[in-house]
Amino acid sequence: MTEVFDLTKEFASCVFTEEKMEKYVPSSEIVKYRKCMETGESLSMETADAIAKGMKEWAMSMGATHYCHWFQPLTGGTAEKHEAFISPAGKGRVITDFSGKELVKGEPDASSFPSGGLRATFEARGYSAWDPSSYAFITDGSLCIPTVFFSYSGESLDQKTPLLRSLSALNRQALRILRVFGDKDTKSVTSMVGPEQEYFLIDKEMFGKREDLKICGRTLFGSRPPKTQELNDHYFGSIRPRVSAYMKDFERELWKLGILAKTKHNEVAPSQHEMAPVYTDCNSANDQNQLTMNVMRQVADRHGLVCLLSEKPFDGVNGSGKHNNWSIATDKGKNLLSPGKTPSQNAQFLLFLAAFVSSVDEYQDLLRCSVSFAGNDHRLGGHEAPPAIISIFLGSELQSVIDSIIKDTDYDSAAVKPIKIGIDTMPFIPRDTTDRNRTSPIAFTGNKFEFRMPGSSQSIAGPNTVLNTIMAEKLCKYADYLEKFASEDINDKLHDLIKSEFTSHSRILFNGNGYDQSWVDEAKKRGLSNFATTAQALKHYLDPKNINLMEKHGVMSKSEMTARKEIYIEKYCNVISIEANTLIDMVRREIVPAVSRFVGELCRTITDMKSVFDTDLSDVERSTCKKLISCNGKMSSLEEKLKAALDKAPFVQPDEVASFFHDEVLSLMEQIRGSVNDAEVLIPSKYWPYPTYNQLLFSV
């Protein structure tokens, strides 16, 4: 009999929710905890002890034996150090123990985590501190406590701390705007996020035979199979049984962790799939997406599969992104990016819309930096992902509304008068009035913006930190202006402000085909940035306006930003260096010898044919031999050049090292890829040392 999975019962069964807190923590302490959540005040140690005791009792009832502070260092992944719930009791006995002090603060060895020079390696101390706004959860027999991570001197060493700071900044400034509109009831505002997660599934045995996949997460060579995604038959197609079993398994694991996994389907490329959750608050969405990636990889192993989260694991087919759906909502559940049905709501919506449009325009370089890393460079700009030029798609309906505001002309719908903010003829703006633009980096989809540039392996903390902060900055400026007229009718001021903002920043609005060369030319005329690579983008990360922005809102200090730039560049270069050395190893130890073996076999065939037929009938074999010998010569020559480039890299000027790795190292790697691919198609599979794309993409 098939075991029935009770979704409503199992959902969040492995999470210490407030409902479970009510069972294990005294109500008086829960009241204090909730007050701290509302006011931002620190928890007393008494309350922390009560919560810690309740957490431990619940966790042990679930079979947990350990706890850990679960944090998100600047590696882009997660980290944890596990401690058992035991203390010695004498005479060979132990008792279980977990205190408020252990809950609130930990002290991991921080020496090997990226710091970007914020501390010397020998100064190893770092601290993790409980984030009480994130629920603790259980995985693999351990109680995991979401925490922030910072250095001995207080600088953030993680992704989560700046994100939390940006949420505070957004909350402060959005509340100011709501007060201008007479909203006295809303207590808090936060961004809401739903990250769509794309991924590939390949057979575990095949994966184990590819050194590049094991070490780099992507293939460094591979000729295209006869069929890939040309027929679009994989997209939304029926899910194969092996994949379906995997999806069911990982969904159940996610549901137990309180993750709202909602949608699953096949993506465009063979063996590519997608999972999308229901929206939740930005902080939870970030934690849950990190958990999602971990769970997807772990469950794949149980099914004899490997889950690839690399942005471009296979050349010639679509890569994987992580579409970051972003909106703003109040604690009352009101979406501030929903057009609404009344004039006042529309005015408020248009102000928030203007803030988003203008902030993206003003900080397009910083937003581009937030999605810049080695893996994403292989994906962005291809006809499978947004171009590197940032623009916003609003759709024809909303664009017409904005045009009428800018020009003070009739709105060409039901309205018969020019749009004037706040007047009764302000039209209802319906949702989803236009088709989606899949070539747009940022598209408005009815009540949210879909930021389509983040890569599939990326933490969403970085991009959302930027989105939250730039929005906070623009709302701050609006509030500074509008609060001067608090005692007056602000309709005219509001109209003029919105009109001015849309007029000044309309260059960022584009509803056309982002893949077309004409857009590249047009964007250049508009003065929009076009940073095709991480090396180009990160040169602008520390632009003064970016530093001023982050410092003004308390999101990051100049030293924290400087450290991050150093970390990002170092990681970019290290990733490419690892890939280059892997490619050298594979070419030198396996591919060149394999080509030579087959050439030798061909030469023996040629000799045998001549001796049997007493004439030369080997034109095909001779031609193949010449081509393969040429490929081997090119591979060997390019491999030596690549090795020389890697030897030269440490002596390149620090401000040019990223460009060197892109222009020199990656360029040579692509040339080697071409020669390897040329050889692969000429060699029978029994001689080729690695599984081919045909085997990798169609084996599941």
CORVENPE-V554047 format. One record per residue. N is the residue number from 1. OMEGA is omega in whole degrees, 0 to 359 (none if undefined). Layout:
((N & OMEGA) (N & OMEGA))
This chain:
((1 & 180) (2 & 179) (3 & 181) (4 & 178) (5 & 180) (6 & 186) (7 & 183) (8 & 179) (9 & 185) (10 & 184) (11 & 180) (12 & 180) (13 & 180) (14 & 183) (15 & 178) (16 & 181) (17 & 178) (18 & 177) (19 & 178) (20 & 177) (21 & 181) (22 & 180) (23 & 189) (24 & 183) (25 & 178) (26 & 184) (27 & 180) (28 & 180) (29 & 177) (30 & 177) (31 & 179) (32 & 178) (33 & 182) (34 & 177) (35 & 177) (36 & 179) (37 & 181) (38 & 187) (39 & 183) (40 & 179) (41 & 180) (42 & 175) (43 & 172) (44 & 179) (45 & 177) (46 & 179) (47 & 179) (48 & 179) (49 & 181) (50 & 180) (51 & 179) (52 & 179) (53 & 180) (54 & 178) (55 & 182) (56 & 181) (57 & 179) (58 & 183) (59 & 181) (60 & 176) (61 & 178) (62 & 178) (63 & 180) (64 & 178) (65 & 184) (66 & 170) (67 & 175) (68 & 169) (69 & 185) (70 & 185) (71 & 188) (72 & 181) (73 & 185) (74 & 170) (75 & 184) (76 & 179) (77 & 179) (78 & 180) (79 & 182) (80 & 173) (81 & 190) (82 & 177) (83 & 179) (84 & 177) (85 & 182) (86 & 171) (87 & 181) (88 & 180) (89 & 179) (90 & 178) (91 & 176) (92 & 181) (93 & 175) (94 & 170) (95 & 176) (96 & 185) (97 & 174) (98 & 187) (99 & 175) (100 & 178) (101 & 179) (102 & 178) (103 & 190) (104 & 188) (105 & 175) (106 & 180) (107 & 178) (108 & 173) (109 & 185) (110 & 190) (111 & 186) (112 & 175) (113 & 180) (114 & 179) (115 & 180) (116 & 178) (117 & 178) (118 & 175) (119 & 178) (120 & 182) (121 & 182) (122 & 176) (123 & 195) (124 & 191) (125 & 172) (126 & 182) (127 & 170) (128 & 182) (129 & 184) (130 & 171) (131 & 185) (132 & 178) (133 & 177) (134 & 181) (135 & 170) (136 & 184) (137 & 181) (138 & 170) (139 & 175) (140 & 174) (141 & 179) (142 & 171) (143 & 182) (144 & 184) (145 & 180) (146 & 184) (147 & 167) (148 & 184) (149 & 184) (150 & 184) (151 & 179) (152 & 181) (153 & 171) (154 & 179) (155 & 180) (156 & 178) (157 & 186) (158 & 177) (159 & 190) (160 & 185) (161 & 177) (162 & 179) (163 & 179) (164 & 178) (165 & 181) (166 & 177) (167 & 176) (168 & 179) (169 & 180) (170 & 179) (171 & 181) (172 & 187) (173 & 178) (174 & 177) (175 & 178) (176 & 179) (177 & 180) (178 & 177) (179 & 177) (180 & 180) (181 & 176) (182 & 178) (183 & 180) (184 & 188) (185 & 182) (186 & 182) (187 & 181) (188 & 178) (189 & 177) (190 & 173) (191 & 179) (192 & 187) (193 & 172) (194 & 183) (195 & 175) (196 & 186) (197 & 176) (198 & 183) (199 & 174) (200 & 172) (201 & 175) (202 & 181) (203 & 183) (204 & 180) (205 & 177) (206 & 179) (207 & 183) (208 & 181) (209 & 180) (210 & 181) (211 & 181) (212 & 178) (213 & 182) (214 & 186) (215 & 189) (216 & 182) (217 & 178) (218 & 178) (219 & 180) (220 & 175) (221 & 179) (222 & 180) (223 & 181) (224 & 174) (225 & 182) (226 & 181) (227 & 172) (228 & 184) (229 & 186) (230 & 184) (231 & 182) (232 & 184) (233 & 179) (234 & 185) (235 & 182) (236 & 179) (237 & 178) (238 & 185) (239 & 182) (240 & 186) (241 & 182) (242 & 178) (243 & 180) (244 & 178) (245 & 177) (246 & 182) (247 & 179) (248 & 182) (249 & 184) (250 & 176) (251 & 181) (252 & 177) (253 & 179) (254 & 180) (255 & 177) (256 & 180) (257 & 177) (258 & 181) (259 & 188) (260 & 177) (261 & 189) (262 & 190) (263 & 174) (264 & 178) (265 & 172) (266 & 175) (267 & 189) (268 & 186) (269 & 175) (270 & 179) (271 & 179) (272 & 184) (273 & 181) (274 & 171) (275 & 178) (276 & 179) (277 & 170) (278 & 180) (279 & 172) (280 & 181) (281 & 190) (282 & 181) (283 & 178) (284 & 180) (285 & 179) (286 & 178) (287 & 185) (288 & 177) (289 & 175) (290 & 177) (291 & 180) (292 & 181) (293 & 178) (294 & 182) (295 & 181) (296 & 179) (297 & 182) (298 & 182) (299 & 178) (300 & 181) (301 & 179) (302 & 183) (303 & 181) (304 & 181) (305 & 171) (306 & 177) (307 & 180) (308 & 179) (309 & 178) (310 & 182) (311 & 183) (312 & 182) (313 & 182) (314 & 178) (315 & 176) (316 & 173) (317 & 183) (318 & 173) (319 & 185) (320 & 176) (321 & 177) (322 & 184) (323 & 186) (324 & 181) (325 & 192) (326 & 174) (327 & 179) (328 & 181) (329 & 177) (330 & 177) (331 & 177) (332 & 178) (333 & 180) (334 & 177) (335 & 184) (336 & 175) (337 & 174) (338 & 186) (339 & 179) (340 & 186) (341 & 184) (342 & 180) (343 & 183) (344 & 177) (345 & 179) (346 & 179) (347 & 179) (348 & 178) (349 & 182) (350 & 177) (351 & 177) (352 & 177) (353 & 178) (354 & 179) (355 & 180) (356 & 182) (357 & 184) (358 & 180) (359 & 177) (360 & 178) (361 & 184) (362 & 184) (363 & 180) (364 & 180) (365 & 180) (366 & 178) (367 & 176) (368 & 178) (369 & 185) (370 & 179) (371 & 184) (372 & 173) (373 & 191) (374 & 183) (375 & 184) (376 & 178) (377 & 182) (378 & 187) (379 & 184) (380 & 178) (381 & 175) (382 & 181) (383 & 181) (384 & 186) (385 & 180) (386 & 173) (387 & 180) (388 & 177) (389 & 181) (390 & 174) (391 & 181) (392 & 175) (393 & 180) (394 & 185) (395 & 188) (396 & 183) (397 & 182) (398 & 177) (399 & 178) (400 & 177) (401 & 181) (402 & 179) (403 & 181) (404 & 177) (405 & 182) (406 & 187) (407 & 186) (408 & 180) (409 & 180) (410 & 173) (411 & 190) (412 & 173) (413 & 181) (414 & 183) (415 & 181) (416 & 181) (417 & 173) (418 & 180) (419 & 176) (420 & 186) (421 & 174) (422 & 181) (423 & 189) (424 & 181) (425 & 176) (426 & 188) (427 & 170) (428 & 179) (429 & 184) (430 & 177) (431 & 171) (432 & 181) (433 & 180) (434 & 176) (435 & 177) (436 & 175) (437 & 185) (438 & 177) (439 & 183) (440 & 176) (441 & 181) (442 & 184) (443 & 174) (444 & 185) (445 & 172) (446 & 178) (447 & 181) (448 & 174) (449 & 177) (450 & 178) (451 & 192) (452 & 185) (453 & 181) (454 & 179) (455 & 187) (456 & 181) (457 & 191) (458 & 167) (459 & 180) (460 & 182) (461 & 183) (462 & 179) (463 & 181) (464 & 173) (465 & 179) (466 & 180) (467 & 180) (468 & 187) (469 & 181) (470 & 176) (471 & 178) (472 & 181) (473 & 182) (474 & 178) (475 & 177) (476 & 179) (477 & 178) (478 & 181) (479 & 178) (480 & 181) (481 & 187) (482 & 181) (483 & 177) (484 & 184) (485 & 185) (486 & 183) (487 & 184) (488 & 171) (489 & 188) (490 & 183) (491 & 181) (492 & 179) (493 & 181) (494 & 179) (495 & 182) (496 & 180) (497 & 181) (498 & 179) (499 & 180) (500 & 182) (501 & 179) (502 & 179) (503 & 184) (504 & 188) (505 & 182) (506 & 180) (507 & 183) (508 & 182) (509 & 181) (510 & 183) (511 & 185) (512 & 183) (513 & 181) (514 & 180) (515 & 186) (516 & 180) (517 & 180) (518 & 178) (519 & 177) (520 & 180) (521 & 180) (522 & 180) (523 & 178) (524 & 178) (525 & 180) (526 & 181) (527 & 179) (528 & 180) (529 & 176) (530 & 180) (531 & 186) (532 & 185) (533 & 175) (534 & 181) (535 & 180) (536 & 185) (537 & 187) (538 & 175) (539 & 183) (540 & 183) (541 & 183) (542 & 173) (543 & 184) (544 & 182) (545 & 178) (546 & 177) (547 & 180) (548 & 179) (549 & 184) (550 & 180) (551 & 181) (552 & 184) (553 & 175) (554 & 182) (555 & 176) (556 & 174) (557 & 178) (558 & 180) (559 & 178) (560 & 178) (561 & 178) (562 & 178) (563 & 181) (564 & 178) (565 & 179) (566 & 179) (567 & 182) (568 & 180) (569 & 180) (570 & 180) (571 & 178) (572 & 181) (573 & 180) (574 & 179) (575 & 181) (576 & 178) (577 & 178) (578 & 179) (579 & 181) (580 & 179) (581 & 176) (582 & 179) (583 & 177) (584 & 182) (585 & 182) (586 & 179) (587 & 186) (588 & 188) (589 & 186) (590 & 190) (591 & 178) (592 & 176) (593 & 180) (594 & 177) (595 & 180) (596 & 179) (597 & 181) (598 & 176) (599 & 177) (600 & 178) (601 & 178) (602 & 180) (603 & 177) (604 & 178) (605 & 179) (606 & 180) (607 & 180) (608 & 180) (609 & 181) (610 & 181) (611 & 181) (612 & 186) (613 & 180) (614 & 176) (615 & 183) (616 & 179) (617 & 192) (618 & 182) (619 & 181) (620 & 181) (621 & 179) (622 & 180) (623 & 179) (624 & 178) (625 & 181) (626 & 180) (627 & 182) (628 & 177) (629 & 177) (630 & 178) (631 & 180) (632 & 179) (633 & 179) (634 & 180) (635 & 181) (636 & 180) (637 & 180) (638 & 178) (639 & 177) (640 & 178) (641 & 179) (642 & 178) (643 & 179) (644 & 178) (645 & 178) (646 & 177) (647 & 181) (648 & 188) (649 & 182) (650 & 184) (651 & 177) (652 & 179) (653 & 184) (654 & 183) (655 & 180) (656 & 188) (657 & 179) (658 & 178) (659 & 179) (660 & 181) (661 & 178) (662 & 188) (663 & 185) (664 & 187) (665 & 181) (666 & 179) (667 & 178) (668 & 178) (669 & 180) (670 & 177) (671 & 177) (672 & 178) (673 & 181) (674 & 180) (675 & 178) (676 & 180) (677 & 178) (678 & 180) (679 & 185) (680 & 184) (681 & 181) (682 & 187) (683 & 176) (684 & 186) (685 & 182) (686 & 178) (687 & 185) (688 & 190) (689 & 186) (690 & 173) (691 & 182) (692 & 176) (693 & 180) (694 & 179) (695 & 184) (696 & 187) (697 & 185) (698 & 182) (699 & 184) (700 & none))
